[in-house]
Amino acid sequence: MGKQVLNSFRPPVVFLLFFIVFSVVSCDEASKTFIFRVDSQSKPTVFPTHYHWYTSEFAQETSILHVYDTVFHGFSAVLTHQQVASISQHPSVLAVFEDRRRQLHTTRSPQFLGLRNQRGLWSESDYGSDVIIGVFDTGVWPERRSFSDLNLGPIPRRWKGACETGVRFSPKNCNRKLIGARFFSKGHEAGAGSGPLNPINDTVEFRSPRDADGHGTHTASTAAGRYAFQASMSGYAAGIAKGVAPKARLAAYKVCWKNSGCFDSDILAAFDAAVNDGVDVISISIGGGDGIASPYYLDPIAIGSYGAVSRGVFVSSSAGNDGPSGMSVTNLAPWLTTVGAGTIDRDFPSQVILGDGRRLSGVSLYAGAALKGKMYQLVYPGKSGILGDSLCMENSLDPNMVKGKIVICDRGSSPRVAKGLVVKKAGGVGMILANGISNGEGLVGDAHLLPACAVGANEGDVIKKYISSSTNPTATLDFKGTILGIKPAPVIASFSARGPNGLNPQILKPDFIAPGVNILAAWTQAVGPTGLDSDTRRTEFNILSGTSMACPHVSGAAALLKSAHPDWSPAALRSAMMTTATVLDNRNQIMTDEATGNSSTPYDFGAGHLNLGRAMDPGLVYDITNNDYVNFLCGIGYGPKVIQVITRAPASCPVRRPAPENLNYPSFVAMFPASSKGVASKTFIRTVTNVGPANSVYRVSVEAPASGVSVTVKPSRLVFSEAVKKRSYVVTVAGDTRKLKMGPSGAVFGSLTWTDGKHVVRSPIVVTQIEPL
């Protein structure tokens, strides 16, 4: 961890110059898409618009894809490296970066968030109907019941968006619920020559806002789907489907394309459009596809989201699905709300019944003909020692070996449902999908095309040992349907990305978790529930897992909070959700980690699990201004020109470099030097704003991170009145590093809580050691 922390603190201009030099010296003269950040104030007055300036001075009109003028100033264009080298020398060009492909954060509910049932506060009011959620995803299938506008009032007058026309989509597909739909394909189409990218083809994809993938329909309805009765996925999770904010308005921004990912240039254009259109919340379940966190000034999601947040738009993002590895969390910018995933108290259990009578637990969403207790021969292709065989990759299985048998396949390298298809094509009658060590005991249900059951790594090993030790290994699969009231819940999903923050560990990420495992929501009519081309089934709803599913839960929650508190900033909304989050499960114990079965930590869940009922009335909030974010960027070593890449406006840094840990975040990370051989300490300054009763008195309590670590808070009592709504306090965390024993994650954890007898305002404390800079 030390080296990564050290690298993240290099002067940002080094990264920037390295990137430009690298691009320039490339010998590949093929044209690629590049994004240019331009100082908009440098435009000569002779040009009526920035577009005229860009096409006259920087690039030909035919090569320009997007012009950005709201959250970002500049343009994207298809150019050769030689052209980029020339343009980058222009004094008005602040930064240049190559267009990158991003990936959706899926692994392919509302009452669990603390929302009351149909007779409760949220349904009896009109909460959310004045709030607009923009969903950046694969588009939308507008005919689904989840997007009905029945009994909804007029569209908010401030809305300036559009319902764009395209293949199988017209303005008639929008209504008072789905009030806008746009699509962004220029970066995607230009990227077709840079890799294995399928061009948009109307038979498999729609050059319009219509969703050919299903992911966008699912996330949009999770955030704000209307009540849909008698909903299920082939009988699983039967009941009422509804989003977190059923009366909120939706606008779909299609930036991702089936089997092709999402390009930065299109995402940035969507940020520009959404903010201009008038959205209040942006939901973006997208992240880096290479597992490497880019500096904020080279990350269009960070840049675009800053432009949105600085204009009062709340941006909810997914943490990523590279857990349970440490430092895997993505979307790290402190102005983004970064959401991890947990389970809910509903499961879809199945069992593997071995020939010797043992029953092993798993999960499945298979809904076809059952095996009815019949025992079949059990085979593990991995006994051959060939990796592709054990993974059940395409064309890897010998039909003579698997025909009429249940096949055990190892998870990894190809989609889980695709492995089942490989087994089915080879003549297998069923599949057992076994986790490896990296996935541990974390299980995800899938709507397989043949009888199939997913099992954890331990159960997988038991089955493989049974095959090795038995002369005639047999098994059958039994599917149990839907079970409610599961304990423990929530549990941290094994795939949910974990901290610490790999760019700036002073900021704890993820911020918190929300439901993201086996979530039922609306689905496209274009593909079956597996998403495979060969899946001819069609279903109105589907069950998916991923931090992609957790993110829209928070987007819907933010819409309800924004409706109730329209004057709250994005930082205040996030603070309300963080400080009221719970760290306990439905057994009243610390949430466990699905991957290990052990207790989880703030590196796994941030501040805890979202509890919207409590977030409505948090008592105190930690607010953050645009200037606070600029000071943070100064504090991590960014210079004014680099900061301007992010903020658009010229920035100036204080003479004395600010401490980045003093950003008014609702969490504390004390980093002690690893070389320290005695008492080390770290001091934090925080300011809270009273949003509860005017005359309130809050007292502090501390849960120390470990023995030998002291946490001092001054003052220990905060008094608010009609005249005094803000109070500041100082926290000092100190410890003897010679006696400090770090946990398995390299840190120890505690908390700081303010309470007035009614409100409980809790912040996590992390203490860790790093290499000296």
N, C-alpha and C positions, 0 to 999 in steps of 0.2 A: 504493500500500500504506500510506503514511504516514497518510492520513486515516482509513482503516479501523482501523488500530491505535489512533489517537487516540480515535476514537469508542468503541472497546471498553473504554476505561478511564474512561468517565464514571461517577460514582457510580450504582450500580444502581438506587437508589430513584427516580432520574429516569425511568428506563425504566418502572418499575412505575407511577408516578403518571401518566405520559403515557398508558400503556395504559388505565388505568382511566378517565381523563378522556375519552379518545377514544371508549371504548365507551359512556360515559354520554351524551355529547352527540349520539350518532348519532340521526338522526331516524327511523330505521327501527325500528318497534315490533314487528316480527316476532320471535317467540320463537326463540332459538338456544340451543345448549348451551354452558354455561360451567363451568369447573372452579374450585372454591374451596378454597384452602389455609387450614385453620382450626387455631388453637392448641388442640390437644386437651386440654391441661391446664386450659383455661378452662371446661370443661363443668361446669355446676351439678350438684350432687350429687342434686338432685331428679329428674334424668333417669337412668333405669337404663342406657341405652346412648347412644352418640353419634348413632345413627340417630334415636332419640326426640328428642334435642336439635335435630338438624338439621331434622326435619319440624315441630317445634313453633315454632322461633324463626327459621328462615331460609327454608324453602321448603315448599310443600305436598308431601304424600307422593306424589301422582301426577306431580309434575314431577321428582323425584329419579331419576336413572339409576343411579349407582353411589355406594356409600359406601366410602371408602378408609381403612384402619386399620393397614397394615403398613409399606409403603415410603413412605407418604404419608398425612397426616391431612387429611380433608376429604370433599368430595362433588362430584359433577357433577350438574347439573340443567338442564332446559329452561326458560328464563326470558326475559322481555323486558329490554331495556336499562334501562328504568326500575326494574324489580325488582332488577337487578344493582347499579344505582347506590345503591339503598337498603341492600342487604345489605352492600355493600363498606364502608359506614360503620361497621359493627359492629366493636367493638374486638377481637374474637376472630378476625376475618378478616385473614389476613396477606397474601394475594395472590388475585387473580382473573385468569383468562385464558380467552379464548374457545377452544372446541374447534377444533382444526385437523386437516385431512386430510393424511396422510402417504402416501408412495409406496414401493412395493417397489423395491429396488435391483437390478433385473435389466435387461438390455438387451433384452430382449424385450418330480495327484490322489494318492491316498495315497502311492504309491511315490515320487512326485516330491517328497514332503515329507521324505524321508530315512527313511521306514519300511522295514523289511526285508520281504522277500517272505513267502510263506505259512509258511515254516519258521523265520521269525525270532522275535525276542523277543516281539513283540506278539501273534502268533497262538498261540504255545505257552503263553502265560500266560492268566490270567483278567482281564487288565488292562481296566478300564472297566466291568466288570459291576456294580460297587458304586456307580457314578456315574450321576446322572440329568441328562439334558440337556432343558431346556425350550425349545421352538422356537416363537417368536412369528411367525406367518405366516398362510397361507390355509387351514390345516387339514391334513388327511392323508387319503390313500386307504389304509385299513388292510389291504386284502387283498393288497397287493403283497408279493412274496417278500422284499423288503428289510426287512420288518417281522415276519418269522417269529420265533417264540420257541423254535425247535427247539434242544434241549440247553442252554437257559439255565436257571439256577437260580432260586430263589424271588425275588420282588420284595423289595428292601430294606425291612426292617421300619419304618424311619423314614418311609416314604412315606405321605403323608396326602391325596394327590390323589384325583381322581374321573374316571370315564369317563362323561361326560354324555350323556343321551339327547336325540335330535333326529331330524330328517328323515334316514332311511336310516342311522341310527347309534344304537347301543345299547351297554351295557357289554360285550356279547359281542364287540364289535369290538376291545376291548383284550385284551392278553395279557401275558406276562412280558417282552416286548420293548417294545411300545407300552403303557406302564403307566398312562397318563392322557391324557385329551382333553377340553378345554373349549372353549366358544365365547363370544365377547363381541360382542353385536350392538346393544346399547342406544344407544350413541353413533352407530353407523352408521345405525340406523333413524331416530333423531332428526334426523340430518343430512340426511335425504332432502328436507327442505323448504328447505335452504339452498343448493342448487346442482343441477347435472345428475347426480343420484345415483339409480341404479336401486334401488328397494326390493328387499328379499330376496324372490325368487320361486323357489318350489321347482322350477320347470322349468329354470332357468338357474343357480341357486345353492341351496345346502342350508343351511337354518337349523339347523345342527348342526356338529360338528367335521369333517364330511366335506368334502374339498377339491374344489371345482368349478373351480379355476383351474390347479392343477398346481404352482405355485411352492412351496407349503409341503411337498408330498410330496417335491419335488426337494431342498430344503434339508435336510429331516429325514434323508433317506437319505444325503445327502452327509456329514452329521455322523456318523451312526451306523448306516447301513444294514448289514444282514447280507450275507454272501457270496451273490451270485446268479450262477450259472454260465450260460454261453451268453447273456449280456446284450448288447444292442446297440440302436441306434436305426435301424431299417430297414437293418441291415447295417453301419452306421457305428459305429466304436469297439467292435467286437466283442471279447468276452472276458469277464472276471470283473468284475462291478460290486460294489463294497463301499464302505462309509463309512470314515471315518478311525478311528472307534472302534466296530467292529462289535458288540462285546458290551455297550456302554453302553445304559442304558435311555432311552427317549424319552417325552416328554410333549408333546402338541401343544396349543398355545394359539392358537385361531383369532381373530385380531384384524383381519385384512384380508379384504376381500370382492371377489369378481370384478368387475372394471371399476369399482370404487368406492373403492379405497384403504383406508386404515386411520386410524381416528380416535383422537386423543390420549386421550380419556376411556376408550375401550376398552383401549388399550395400558396405561394406568396401572392399570386394574382387573386386567389380566393380570399385571403385575408383582406386585401385591398377592397374587393367588392363587398364583402360581408360588413365591414365597418361602414362603408359608404351607404349600404342598404339600410342600416339601422338595427342590426342585431344587438341583443343585450348579453348573450352568452354564446360562446363558440365551443363546440365539442369536437376534439380532434384525437381520434384513437389511432394515431400514426406515429412512427418513430424511425430512427436510423436503422437501416438494414444491415450495417456492417459491424454493429456492436461497439463502435468507437464513438465516444462523445466528442463532438466538435466544440471549439470555443464559441461563445455566443455570437461573435461577429461573423462567423462562418456558418451559422446555423439559421437558415431561413425560417424555421418554425420559431426559434427564439426571437428572431428579429420581427417577424410578422406579429407574433403574440405580444411583444412589447408595444408595438404600434397600436394594437387593439386595447390592451390593458391601460395604456396611457390615456386612452379616450373613454375609459370607464367600462370597457367590455370585459366580462369575466371569461377566462380561457381555461377549460378543463382538458387535461391531456392524460394519456395512459402512460404508466410507468415502464411498460415493456414486459415481455414474457421470457426473459432469459434467466429467471430464477431457477433453483435457489442459490445460484452463484452469487457471491458477494460482489459489490460494486458493479452490479449489472443494470441498475436503474438508469433510465434515459429521460429525456425532456426535463433537464435539470435547472433551467433558468428560474431564478427566484420569483419572477412575476407569473410564472406558470403554476397552476395547481396540478400536482402530479399524483396520480391515483393508482394504487396497487389493488390487488384482487383478493377477496376472501370467499369462503363458501357460505351458503345459506342452509337453513335447517330442513332442506328437502334433498332427497337423494334418489337414485335410480339403481338399486342394488341388483346384482346378479351373482350367480355362484358357479364355480367350476367344481363338479362332483367327480372325483377320481375313482378309478376302478376298485381301489382298496377302501372306499367309503369316506375318505376325507373330503370335507367341503371347504373350499377356499373362496373368500369374498372378493368381489370385483364390482364393476359398474358397466352398464350398457343401455343404449337407447334402441336396441334392435326391436323391430315391431312386426316382423314377418312370421312365418310358420315356425312353431317351436319344435324342439327336438323330442319333446314329450318323454323325457327320461331315458331314451334309447342311448346305450353306450356305443361309442365309436372308438376306433383305434386312434391313438394319440401319437403325433410325430413332431420332432423338433429338427427342422432343416439345418440348424446351426451346428449339429453334430459333425457336419462335413468339414467344419473349420473355415469355410468360405464366408466372409462377412456378408456379402450380398444375399446369401441363402438365409442366414439367420434373420436378416432384416426384411425378408420377403419382398425384395425389390422386383421391378418389372422383369419378366422372363427368367427369373432366377429359380423357380420351382420346377421340379421334375414331376409331371402329372402321374407318372408311374409310382412315385413315392407318396403323393399326397391325395390321390383320388379316393373319395369316400372316407376321408379321415378328418379329424380335428387337428389343425396345425397351430403350433405355438410360434409366434413371430416376435422378434425384439423390436421395441419402439425406437424410432430415430431414422433420419436421412430421407424419409418419404412420408407423406401424409398418412395418418393412422387409418383412415377409411380406404386409402388406396391399397394398403397392404391386404385388407379384406378382399378387395376386388381381384388382386393377384391370386389369392388363395382360391377364390371362387372360379376364376378362369382355368386354374389348374385342376379343378374338380374336387377341391376340398369341400367338406360339408359344414365346417365351422372354424373359428379362429380364436385363439387366446392371445391377447396382445400384452406382452410382458414389459414392464418398465425396466430400465437399466438403473445403475447407481445414481446417475445424474438426476433422474426424475424421482427416485426414491419411492415413497408410497403415495404420491400425488396422482389422482385418477381423474379422468375427464370422460364423460359419456359421449358416445357417437352413434349416429343413426346408421349403423352398418348395413351393407347389402346382403350379408349372410349372418347366421347366428354367430355372435362374437361377444367376447367379454374382456375388458381391460383389467389387469391385476397389477399390484405393486411389485417392486423388485424382490421383496422377500417371498411372496407367493410364487412369483415366476421361478425363483430358484428351487422352491419345493417341487414344482411341477417338473422342472428339468431333471432333478435328482430322481424323481419317481420314474421318468422315462428311462433314465440310465440304469436304474436298478431292477426294472421289471422286464420280464420276457414278453409280456403282452400288455403294454400300458394302454388303458382305455379311459375315456372320460365322457361326460355329457355336460351341457350348459343349461342352467335354469334361470329364467328372467322373472324378477319379482315386481316389476312395475314401478309405481311411484310411492315413496315412503316419506311421510312428513314427521316433524318433531325430532329430527336427528340431533343427537348430542355427541360431542360438543359442536357448537357453531356460534359464531363464525370461526373458521380455521384458516390460517394463511395459506393460500393456494401455492402449491410447490412451484408452479411456473412464474408466480408473481416476482418481478424484478426487485432486487434488494439493494440497500445502501451498503457502505457509505457512498456519498456523492463523489464521483470520480473527478469532477472538475473543481468544485469548491466545497470541501468537506465541512466548512463552517455552517453550511445550510443543509439541514437534515432532509433527505429525500428517500422514499416517497413522503408526501405530506400526510396521507392517511389512506385507508383502504375502503373499498365498497364492494357490494356483491358482484362477483365476476365468474362464478362457476355454475355451469348448467342453467343458464338464464333463458327463459322462454320469451320470445318476442317475434314480431312480424317478419315475414320472409318473402323473397321475390318469387314470382311465378316462372322465372326464366330457367331456374335450375332446381334440382332436387335437394334434399336436406344435406347430402354429403358434399354438394358442390361439384361432384364428378360429372363429366359429360355423359357417362354411361348410365347415370342415375335418372331413370325416367319418372320417378315418383315426384309428385308435386304436393306441397303443403302450405297452408296459410301461415303457420308459425313454425319456428325452428328453435332448437336449444343449442346455444353456443357457450363457449368458455373463453376467457382471456381478459387481460386488463382492458382490452377494447370494450368489453361489456361493463366493466366497473366505471370507466370514464363517463359514459352517458348517464349513469345513475347520479353522478355528482353534477353533471350539467343540468339535469332536471331539478335536483335539490337547489342548485344555485338560482334557477328560475323562480322557484317558490320563495326563496329567501329574498330575492331581488324584488319580487312583487310585494312582499310584506314590508321591505325596507328599501324603497327606491333610491334613497340618498346614500346607501352604503357603497363604498368603493369595492373593486374586486378583491383587494387585500383584506378588507373588513369581512367580506363574505367568506373568504377562505379561513380567516381567523376564527369566525364563529363555528365553522365546521371542525376545525382542528382542536380547539380548546374544549369542545363538548364531546369529542369522540370518546368511545369506550375502549378500554384495553381488556375487558372481561368478556368471556363467552357466556352461553346460556346455562353453564354450570356455576357461574360466578367465580370462575378461575381465569388466570391469564391465558389469553388465546394461545393455542398451540400452532406449531409449524407442521403443515401436512407432510413436508419432505422428511422430517426427522421424528415427529411425534413429541418433540421437546417444546418447552415454553418458547414463545417468540419474543422478539425485542423490537425497539423502535427502528432498527435497521430493516426490519421486515414490514412493520405496519405504520411507521411514522408516528403520528400522534394517536393512532388507534383506528377503530372502525366507525365510519360515519353514523351519527345518530341525529337525524334531521329534526326530530321532535324537540330535542334539547338545543340544537343550533338556532332554532327560531328565537330563542331568548337566552343569549349567551352571557349577558351581564356586562362583560368587558370585551373589547376587541383590540387587537394590535393592528393599527392602520399603517400603511406605507405609501408615501407620495412618490411622484416621478423623480423628484430631486433626491430622495432617499436611495432609489435604485441607481441613479448616477453616482452618488457617493460610494455605493457598494462597488460599482465597476471601477471607480478610481482606486478603491481599497484593494482590489485584486490585481492592480498593476496596469489597467488599461489607460492609455493616453487619450487626450481629448479627440483626436482624429478617429481613433478606433471606436471610441464611445459613440461618436456621431454616426458611424455605420449602423448602430443599433437604434439610437434615439432620434435620428433625422436632424434634430436641432444641434447646433454647435454646443459643446460642453466644456466646462472648466472645472478643474479639480482643486480642492483646497490645498493650501501650502503644506499643511500637515496631513499626511496620508491617512485617510479614515481607516478604522479597523473594520474589516468586512463582517466580523461576527456581531457588530453593533447594528446591522440592518435589523429593523424592528420586526423580526420574525417570531412567531409563537413557539419557538423551540430554541434550545441552547446546545451548542456543541463546543466543549472545552478541549482544545488540542494542546497537550503538553509535549514539549520536545523530548524525543526518545533519548537524547543524550543527558537529560537532566538527572542528577544524582542526589537530589534533595527535594525540598518542598517547592512545587511549582504552582502557579495560580493563573487564573484567567478571569478578567472582569468584563461584564456585559452591562449595557445600558438599554433599558426598554421603557416604552411609553404605552400606557393603556388608555383607552377612551371608554368612558361609561356610557353604555347604551341601554341601561336598565333604569330603575327608579333614581331620580335626581339626587336625593339625599341618601347616600349609601356609604357603608364602611366595609372595606375588604381587609381580611387578615390572611397572612401567608402561612403555608405549611410546606415542608420540604421532605421528600423521600430521598435520602442520600444515595448516590450511585453505588457506593461500596464503603466498607469500613476503611478508615483512613482518609476519606474524602469529605471535606466540609463544604457546605453551601451556605453562604451568608447573604441575606437579603436586607437592604436598607432603602427606605424604611420598611418595616415589617407590617405596617398598617397604612392603608390608602383611604383617605376621606374625600368623598365627592359631594358636590352641592349643585344648586342651580347655576352658580357662577363658575364652578370648577368642574369641568368634564374630563380633563386629561390629567394624569399623574404619571411621573416617571419614577423609576426605581433602579437600583444598582444591584447586580448579583455578582458575587465573587465565589468562584469554585477553586478550591485549593486541595492539594494532596501531596503526600510524600511518595515520589515515584519509586523509591527504593522498596516500599512496602506494597505498592499498588499492583494487584493481580488482575490483569485484563481477562475478560471472558473469551470464549471460543472465537468470537467475531473481532477480537482485538479492541474491545471497548467494554465499559460498564455503564449502566443505565439507571437513572433516577427520574424524579419529577419535581416540579414546582407548581403549587396550586394556590390560587386566590379564591376566597369564598366570603360571601356576605351572609351566609346562613341559608340562602336559597340557591344562588348560582354557584357553580363549581367551574373555575376557569383553570384548566390544567395544561401544562407545557412539559414535554419530555426534556430530560437532560442527558446528554451523552458525554462521556469522558473517554478520550483516546490519546494515544501517543503517536507522533509523527517524526519523520526524519527532519533535522534542522535544515532551513533553507540556506 
